[in-house]
Amino acid sequence: MVVTMLLIFAAGLPGLSQTPKPRREFQLEAISPEFWRLIGRDAKLTTVGSGFGFTEGPMWDAAGFLYVSDETINKIYRLYPDGKKEEVLSLGDPDGNTFDRRHRLIDCASILRAVIEVTPEGKYKILADHYQGKKLNTPNDVVVGPDGALYFTDPTLDFVSDMKQELPFQGVYRLDEQGNLRLLIKDLSQPNGLAFSPDGKRLYVDDDEAKNIRVYDVAADGSPANGRVFGEEKGGKDEGVPDGMKLDKKGNLFVVGPKGIWVWDQAGNHLGTVVTPEQPANLTWGDKDYRTLYITATTSVYRLRTSTAGFVPYLADPGSSSRKRTPPRPGRAPLMPTSTGR
């Protein structure tokens, strides 16, 4: 999702001869002792899969695999713990994913300019692609809210040369089961990752361009209010920007930022950073107890065991494995114009 990283990621694309950026060394950089309550000092980062173009939208399925979007190869995959990957769908620039309360796989399809459902047959169905008669920008990330509705960000980060912006803003929206689309926020520069607190009273949205995280109080109807800056994620040139985010059950935030995953407590204190070899774009909780972070980072997917329980909003009981989804059979959707990963 990071515009400033285009040149780095493009180095791995066919026909381009730029030298790939050297990988960083994995490190756990604690700012506060509280960091070690969430991630053990001996925690190891392992590689689940590699050889991708640009990974995004990881989602753990209780059947024992991940769904992973590849924005430059234009596919959604199933990725297994042994590194085996299977194509689910060919689709132009798939981005962030979630499961809804019915355990349907929901994807932000940037080139379609739509939020879609990926069906068990490996096809797709458009859930929303217009607001007030105008095309959405490029939906980027999506979560399930405390009310069961879908909430998603719609920046212009994935526009390709032939796209024209029809809406005069980059918004955050609520999409209900009946297909009603409501604009919630329109004053952010480039809204990117988003997540709700476990009690449903707070909505966090980070801004790719402003390089900060904002927090909103959430009303009973899902409306956000009292928006304010929660934290800043500034970094050096090409070190990355705020992107995907997840929370644990205690309300701590794990947010993509410069050099890796920034860990915040719910009071807005930066506790420390998980420095990753490649710049990440998104993350998800996984394994049977949802205490493992799976991190999509440029050409790879990494795994990091933590000491905290992840908050998984689409599960009534995050520790339950009973709500397994029938894996989609490989299928193809119309391949749209290629967009490079951000």
For each residue, the residues with C-beta under 8 A, 3 or more apart:
1: 56 95 140 141 157 192 193 208 243 244 281 282 342
2: 5 157 208 240 241 243 279 281 342
3: 6 157 190 208 342
4: 237 238 241
5: 2 8 9 238 240 279 341 342
6: 3 9 10 340 341 342
7: 10 11 18
8: 5 11 20 21 238 279 298
9: 5 6 12 13 53 54 72 298 340 341 342
10: 6 7 13 16 18 340
11: 7 8 16 18 19 20 21
12: 9 16 20 53 72 299
13: 9 10 16 53 72 340
14:
15:
16: 10 11 12 13
17:
18: 7 10 11
19: 11
20: 8 11 12
21: 8 11 238
22:
23: 277 278
24: 27 259 260 275 276 277 278
25: 275 277
26: 45 274 275 276 277
27: 24 274 275
28: 35 39 41 43 272 274 275
29: 272 273 274 275
30: 33 35 36 271 272
31: 35 270 271 272 273
32: 35 265 269 270 271 272
33: 30 36 37
34: 37 38 265 269 271
35: 28 30 31 32 38 39 263 271 272
36: 30 33 39 40 41
37: 33 34 307 308
38: 34 35 248 252 263 271 306 307 308
39: 28 35 36 43 263 272 274 304 306 307 308
40: 36 43 305 306 307
41: 28 36
42:
43: 28 39 40 304 305 306
44: 304 305
45: 26 274 276 277 302 303 304
46: 302 303 304
47: 50 83 300 301 302 303
48: 66 79 81 83 294 300 301 302 303
49: 52 68 79 83 85 300 301
50: 47 83 299 300 301
51: 299
52: 49 55 68 70 73 298 299 300 301
53: 9 12 13 70 71 72 73 299 341
54: 9 70 71 72 281 298 299 340 341 342
55: 52 58 68 69 70 71 281 282 296 297 298 299 300 301
56: 1 68 69 70 71 94 95 96 244 281 282 296 341
57: 67 68 69 76 94 95 96 97 107 108 141 282 296
58: 55 66 67 68 97 282 283 284 286 294 295 296 301
59: 66 67 97 98 99 105 284
60: 65 66 284 285 286 287 290 294
61: 64 65 66 67 78 324 325 327
62: 288 320 321 322 323 324 325
63: 324 325 327
64: 61 80 81
65: 60 61 78 79 80 81 327
66: 48 58 59 60 61 78 79 80 284 286 294 301
67: 57 58 59 61 76 77 78 79 88 97 105
68: 49 52 55 56 57 58 76 77 78 79 85 296 301
69: 55 56 57 75 76 77 94 95 96 97 107 296
70: 52 53 54 55 56 73 74 75 76 77 94
71: 53 54 55 56 74 93 94 95 110 158 339 340 341 342
72: 9 12 13 53 54 338 339 340 341
73: 52 53 70
74: 70 71 90 91 92 93 94 335 336 338
75: 69 70 87 88 89 90 91 94
76: 57 67 68 69 70 87 88 89 91 94 97 107 118
77: 67 68 69 70 85 86 87 88
78: 61 65 66 67 68 85 86 88 327
79: 48 49 65 66 67 68 83 84 85 301
80: 64 65 66 83 84 85 86
81: 48 64 65
82:
83: 47 48 49 50 79 80
84: 79 80
85: 49 68 77 78 79 80
86: 77 78 80 330
87: 75 76 77 90 330
88: 67 75 76 77 78 118 122 327 328 330 331
89: 75 76 94 118 122 123 124 328 330 331 332 333
90: 74 75 87 332 333 335
91: 74 75 76 94 107 109 111 112 124 333 335 336
92: 74 109 110 111 112 334 335 336 337 338 339
93: 71 74 109 110 111 138 158 336 338 339
94: 56 57 69 70 71 74 75 76 89 91 97 107 108 109 110
95: 1 56 57 69 71 107 108 109 110 138 139 140 141 158
96: 56 57 69 107 108 139 140 141 142 152 193 244 282
97: 57 58 59 67 69 76 94 105 106 107 108 142
98: 59 105 106 142 143 144 150 314
99: 59 103 104 105 106 144 314 325
100: 103 104 106 144 148 150 314
101: 144 148 314
102:
103: 99 100 314 323 325
104: 99 100 117 118
105: 59 67 97 98 99 117 118 325 328
106: 97 98 99 100 115 116 117 118 127 142 150
107: 57 69 76 91 94 95 96 97 115 116 117 118 124 142
108: 57 94 95 96 97 115 138 139 140 141 142 152
109: 91 92 93 94 95 112 113 114 115 116 124 139
110: 71 92 93 94 95 113 138 139 140 158 339
111: 91 92 93 138 158 160 336 337 339
112: 91 92 109 116 126 129 336
113: 109 110 129 135 136 137 138 139 163
114: 109 126 127 128 129 136 139
115: 106 107 108 109 126 127 128 129 139 142 150 152 175
116: 106 107 109 112 124 125 126 127
117: 104 105 106 107 124 125 127
118: 76 88 89 104 105 106 107 122 123 124 328
119: 122 123 124 125 328
120: 325 326 327 328 329
121: 328 329 331
122: 88 89 118 119 328 329 330 331 332
123: 89 118 119 331 333
124: 89 91 107 109 116 117 118 119 333
125: 116 117 119
126: 112 114 115 116 129
127: 106 114 115 116 117 150 175 179
128: 114 115 131 136 173 175 179 181
129: 112 113 114 115 126 135 136
130: 133 134 135 136
131: 128 134 136 167 171 173 181 183
132:
133: 130
134: 130 131 166 167
135: 113 129 130 166 167
136: 113 114 128 129 130 131 139 154 167
137: 113 154 155 156 159 165 167 170 171
138: 93 95 108 110 111 113 154 155 156 157 158 159 163 339
139: 95 96 108 109 110 113 114 115 136 142 152 153 154
140: 1 95 96 108 110 152 153 154 155 157 158 191 192
141: 1 57 95 96 108 152 153 192 193 194 244 282
142: 96 97 98 106 107 108 115 139 150 151 152 153
143: 98 150 151 152 194 195 196 313
144: 98 99 100 101 148 149 150 151 313 314
145: 148 149 150 151 174 196 200 203 218 222 313
146: 196 200 218 313
147: 200 221 222
148: 100 101 144 145 177
149: 144 145 174 175 176 177 222
150: 98 100 106 115 127 142 143 144 145 174 175 176
151: 142 143 144 145 172 173 174 175 184 194 196 203 222
152: 96 108 115 139 140 141 142 143 172 173 175 194
153: 139 140 141 142 170 171 172 191 192 193 194 205
154: 136 137 138 139 140 167 170 171 172 173 191
155: 137 138 140 158 170 190 191 192 208
156: 137 138 159 165 170 190
157: 1 2 3 138 140 190 192 208 342
158: 71 93 95 110 111 138 140 155 339 342
159: 137 138 156 163 165 339
160: 111 163 337 338 339
161:
162: 337
163: 113 138 159 160
164:
165: 137 156 159 168
166: 134 135
167: 131 134 135 136 137 154 171
168: 165
169: 186 187
170: 137 153 154 155 156 186 188 189 190 191
171: 131 137 153 154 167 183 184 185 186 191
172: 151 152 153 154 183 184 185 186 188 191 194 205 224
173: 128 131 151 152 154 181 182 183 184
174: 145 149 150 151 181 182 184 222
175: 115 127 128 149 150 151 152 179 180 181 182
176: 149 150 179 180 182
177: 148 149
178:
179: 127 128 175 176
180: 175 176
181: 128 131 173 174 175
182: 173 174 175 176 222
183: 131 171 172 173 186
184: 151 171 172 173 174 222 223 224
185: 171 172 188 191 205 216 224 227
186: 169 170 171 172 183
187: 169 227
188: 170 172 185 191 205 207 210 214
189: 170 207 208 209 210
190: 3 155 156 157 170 207 208 209 210
191: 140 153 154 155 170 171 172 185 188 194 205 206 207 208
192: 1 140 141 153 155 157 205 206 207 208 241 242 243 244
193: 1 96 141 153 205 206 242 243 244 245 255 256 282
194: 141 143 151 152 153 172 191 203 204 205 206 245
195: 143 203 204 245 246 247 253
196: 143 145 146 151 200 202 203 204 218 247 313
197: 200 201 202 203 204 247 251 266
198: 247 249 250 251 311
199: 202 251
200: 145 146 147 196 197 218
201: 197 217 218
202: 196 197 199 215 216 217 218
203: 145 151 194 195 196 197 215 216 218 224
204: 194 195 196 197 213 214 215 216 230 245 247 253
205: 153 172 185 188 191 192 193 194 213 214 216
206: 191 192 193 194 212 213 214 233 242 243 245 255
207: 188 189 190 191 192 210 211 212 213 214 242
208: 1 2 3 155 157 189 190 191 192 211 241 242 243
209: 189 190 241
210: 188 189 190 207
211: 207 208 232 233 234 235 241 242
212: 206 207 229 230 231 232 233 242
213: 204 205 206 207 229 230 231 232 233 242 245 253 255 264
214: 188 204 205 206 207 227 228 229 230
215: 202 203 204 227 228 229 230
216: 185 202 203 204 205 224 225 226 227
217: 201 202 224 225 226
218: 145 146 196 200 201 202 203 222 223 224 225
219: 222 223 224 225
220:
221: 147
222: 145 147 149 151 174 182 184 218 219
223: 184 218 219
224: 172 184 185 203 216 217 218 219 227
225: 216 217 218 219
226: 216 217
227: 185 187 214 215 216 224
228: 214 215
229: 212 213 214 215 232
230: 204 212 213 214 215 264 268
231: 212 213 262 264 268 270
232: 211 212 213 229
233: 206 211 212 213 241 242 255 257 258 262
234: 211 258
235: 211 239 240 241 257 258 259
236: 239 258
237: 4
238: 4 5 8 21
239: 235 236 258 259 279
240: 2 5 235 243 256 257 258 259 260 279 280
241: 2 4 192 208 209 211 233 235 257 258
242: 192 193 206 207 208 211 212 213 233 245 255 256 257
243: 1 2 192 193 206 208 240 255 256 257 280 281 282
244: 1 56 96 141 192 193 255 256 280 281 282 283 296
245: 193 194 195 204 206 213 242 253 254 255 256 283
246: 195 253 254 283 284 285 293 310 311
247: 195 196 197 198 204 251 252 253 254 310 311
248: 38 251 252 254 306 308 309 310 311
249: 198 308 309 310 311 318
250: 198 266 308
251: 197 198 199 247 248 265 266 311
252: 38 247 248 263 264 265 266 271 308
253: 195 204 213 245 246 247 262 263 264 265 266
254: 245 246 247 248 261 262 263 264 283 293
255: 193 206 213 233 242 243 244 245 261 262 263 264
256: 193 240 242 243 244 245 260 261 262 280 281 282 283
257: 233 235 240 241 242 243 260 261 262 273
258: 233 234 235 236 239 240 241 262
259: 24 235 239 240 273 275 276 279
260: 24 240 256 257 273 274 275 276 279 280
261: 254 255 256 257 273 274 276 280 283 293 295
262: 231 233 253 254 255 256 257 258 270 272 273
263: 35 38 39 252 253 254 255 270 271 272 273 274
264: 213 230 231 252 253 254 255 268 269 270 271
265: 32 34 251 252 253 268 269 271
266: 197 250 251 252 253
267:
268: 230 231 264 265
269: 32 34 264 265
270: 31 32 231 262 263 264 273
271: 30 31 32 34 35 38 252 263 264 265
272: 28 29 30 31 32 35 39 262 263
273: 29 31 257 259 260 261 262 263 270
274: 26 27 28 29 39 45 260 261 263 304
275: 24 25 26 27 28 29 259 260
276: 24 26 45 259 260 261 279 280 295 297 302
277: 23 24 25 26 45 297 300 302
278: 23 24 297 298 299 300
279: 2 5 8 239 240 259 260 276 297 298
280: 240 243 244 256 260 261 276 283 295 296 297 298 302
281: 1 2 54 55 56 243 244 256 296 297 298 341 342
282: 1 55 56 57 58 96 141 193 243 244 256 295 296
283: 58 244 245 246 254 256 261 280 293 294 295 296
284: 58 59 60 66 246 293 294
285: 60 246 290 291 292 293 294 310 311 312 318
286: 58 60 66 290 292 293 294 303
287: 60 290 291 292
288: 62 319 321
289: 292 309 319
290: 60 285 286 287 309 310 312 318 319
291: 285 287 305 306 307 308 309 310
292: 285 286 287 289 303 304 305 306
293: 246 254 261 283 284 285 286 303 304 306 310
294: 48 58 60 66 283 284 285 286 301 302 303
295: 58 261 276 280 282 283 301 302 303 304
296: 55 56 57 58 68 69 244 280 281 282 283 300 301
297: 55 276 277 278 279 280 281 300 301 302
298: 8 9 52 54 55 278 279 280 281 341
299: 12 50 51 52 53 54 55 278
300: 47 48 49 50 52 55 277 278 296 297
301: 47 48 49 50 52 55 58 66 68 79 294 295 296 297
302: 45 46 47 48 276 277 280 294 295 297
303: 45 46 47 48 286 292 293 294 295
304: 39 43 44 45 46 274 292 293 295
305: 40 43 44 291 292
306: 38 39 40 43 248 291 292 293 310
307: 37 38 39 40 291
308: 37 38 39 248 249 250 252 291
309: 248 249 289 290 291 318
310: 246 247 248 249 285 290 291 293 306 318
311: 198 246 247 248 249 251 285 318
312: 285 290 315 318
313: 143 144 145 146 196
314: 98 99 100 101 103 144
315: 312 318 320 323
316: 320
317: 320
318: 249 285 290 309 310 311 312 315
319: 288 289 290
320: 62 315 316 317 323
321: 62 288 324
322: 62
323: 62 103 315 320
324: 61 62 63 321
325: 61 62 63 99 103 105 120
326: 120
327: 61 63 65 78 88 120
328: 88 89 105 118 119 120 121 122 331
329: 120 121 122
330: 86 87 88 89 122
331: 88 89 121 122 123 328
332: 89 90 122 335
333: 89 90 91 123 124
334: 92
335: 74 90 91 92 332
336: 74 91 92 93 111 112
337: 92 111 160 162
338: 72 74 92 93 160
339: 71 72 92 93 110 111 138 158 159 160
340: 6 9 10 13 54 71 72
341: 5 6 9 53 54 56 71 72 281 298
342: 1 2 3 5 6 9 54 71 157 158 281
